Amino acid sequence: MEHTPGFLHAILDSINENIVVIDPAGDIQYVNRSWSAFGNSNNACMSGDDWQTLNYLAECDKASAMGDEFGANAAEGIRSVLNGGQPEFYLEYPCHSPDEKRWFMMRVAPLQLNEAGYFVIVHHNITERKLAEEKVSALARIDGLTGIPNRRAFDEFLHEECRRCMRLRKPISLAIVDLDHFKLLNDTYGHQVGDECLRQTAALLQETVNRPSDLCARYGGEEFALIWGDTAQEQARQLLNQFLRNLSDSRILNIHSPTEKYLTASIGLTSIVPTTDSDMDQLVAQADDMLYLAKANGRNRIESQGEGHPGQMTP
Ligand SMILES: Nc1nc2c(ncn2[C@@H]2O[C@H](COP(=O)(O)OP(=O)(O)OP(=O)(O)O)[C@@H](O)[C@H]2O)c(=O)[nH]1
């Protein structure tokens, strides 16, 4: 079969990947049908119209100047292939539209045609893989039994929220909640009943976190941790008091408990206006100490350490 230019064009136009060919100055020399169609239906990324007048690098630089880190990375990578600094360049980047999430993988490689040197930039849609990765990543941060965030999610969230409160000079409150005599409940009613109690407790605690700067996580076996960003201790205490009332109203039997015949919880609460990264570890250590005190003082109570001046923990 004769390979006419029309035949070769038809092949390129049948490919799903968006293909652009640029010259060493970055001026666009060719685009396939997918690239034009994508550009025309998409305002967020590079436009498909008038591609003959576009300089690919200039478009990346424009995006970079507007704060798009992927535009900056793309420009740097393409230039390094153009200069012979590396044989090819790959970049995964987001290109979300108002209605859907989308990601692409860009591959830049040289194309030697007779005497002239060109560069082929192929954009491959990797949205399906990225969405699957997002799902796996979200699942890795959820506790399987209760369906709330796990310890790993807690650690990440606390770090971010502490940083944010540090910047804003706002207080952050942290509570560790530990069910009382839970071993006895398990021993008396069985592990499955124990599991159900953990789920119920998680649901009650979830009611105390309502804002994006709040988090309720399963911290350990029968321990939960709560973070309230930009929240003074008194507000956190009110939320925790309501939780203790709700738990008491749930009347979950723990008949052999030496303290109460219904399930109760002990809580360590602490608050701080963080000023350094190490305040985060201090916050957790103080909440732990307060929890220990709540257990020692008879359980079914909140013990707290107040928010002091920035960077200080005051009793
Ligand atoms: N059903 C169930 N029990 C759990 C789970 N994780 C931890 N536990 C149980 O929680 C109990 C915790 O016991 P302890 O650490 O002795 O604490 P406690 O009996 O609550 O006593 P205090 O904390 O001193 O009031 C243990 O019996 C664990 O087996 C879980 O996922 N499901």
The ligand as a Tripos MOL2 file, in Angstrom:
@<TRIPOS>MOLECULE
LIG
   32    34     1     0     0
SMALL
NO_CHARGES

@<TRIPOS>ATOM
      1 N1        -14.1140   -5.2430   70.0880 N.pl3     1 LIG1
      2 C1        -12.9570   -4.6270   69.9060 C.ar      1 LIG1
      3 N2        -12.1340   -4.4500   70.9510 N.ar      1 LIG1
      4 C2        -10.9740   -3.8190   70.7540 C.ar      1 LIG1
      5 C3        -10.5890   -3.3500   69.5040 C.ar      1 LIG1
      6 N3         -9.3830   -2.7570   69.6270 N.ar      1 LIG1
      7 C4         -9.0260   -2.8660   70.9050 C.ar      1 LIG1
      8 N4         -9.9770   -3.5100   71.6150 N.ar      1 LIG1
      9 C5         -9.9960   -3.8850   73.0180 C.3       1 LIG1
     10 O1         -9.9860   -2.7690   73.8550 O.3       1 LIG1
     11 C6         -9.5360   -3.2180   75.1460 C.3       1 LIG1
     12 C7         -8.6650   -2.1780   75.7560 C.3       1 LIG1
     13 O2         -8.3400   -2.6120   77.0410 O.3       1 LIG1
     14 P1         -7.4690   -1.7820   78.0310 P.3       1 LIG1
     15 O3         -6.3480   -1.0960   77.2910 O.co2     1 LIG1
     16 O4         -7.0700   -2.6920   79.1460 O.co2     1 LIG1
     17 O5         -8.3650   -0.6220   78.5370 O.3       1 LIG1
     18 P2         -9.7700   -0.6280   79.2650 P.3       1 LIG1
     19 O6        -10.2550   -2.0100   79.5720 O.co2     1 LIG1
     20 O7        -10.6760    0.2260   78.4380 O.co2     1 LIG1
     21 O8         -9.4300    0.0880   80.6260 O.3       1 LIG1
     22 P3         -9.2030    1.6280   80.8810 P.3       1 LIG1
     23 O9         -8.7490    2.2470   79.6120 O.co2     1 LIG1
     24 O10        -8.1530    1.6610   81.9450 O.co2     1 LIG1
     25 O11       -10.4910    2.1870   81.3490 O.co2     1 LIG1
     26 C8         -8.7940   -4.5410   74.9230 C.3       1 LIG1
     27 O12        -9.5330   -5.5890   75.4610 O.3       1 LIG1
     28 C9         -8.7620   -4.6610   73.4060 C.3       1 LIG1
     29 O13        -8.8540   -6.0020   72.9690 O.3       1 LIG1
     30 C10       -11.4680   -3.5650   68.3980 C.ar      1 LIG1
     31 O14       -11.2190   -3.1870   67.2490 O.2       1 LIG1
     32 N5        -12.6410   -4.2070   68.6470 N.ar      1 LIG1
@<TRIPOS>BOND
     1     1     2 1
     2     2     3 ar
     3     2    32 ar
     4     3     4 ar
     5     4     5 ar
     6     4     8 ar
     7     5     6 ar
     8     5    30 ar
     9     6     7 ar
    10     7     8 ar
    11     8     9 1
    12     9    10 1
    13     9    28 1
    14    10    11 1
    15    11    12 1
    16    11    26 1
    17    12    13 1
    18    13    14 1
    19    14    15 2
    20    14    16 1
    21    14    17 1
    22    17    18 1
    23    18    19 2
    24    18    20 1
    25    18    21 1
    26    21    22 1
    27    22    23 2
    28    22    24 1
    29    22    25 1
    30    26    27 1
    31    26    28 1
    32    28    29 1
    33    30    31 2
    34    30    32 ar
@<TRIPOS>SUBSTRUCTURE
     1 LIG1         1 GROUP 0 **** ****
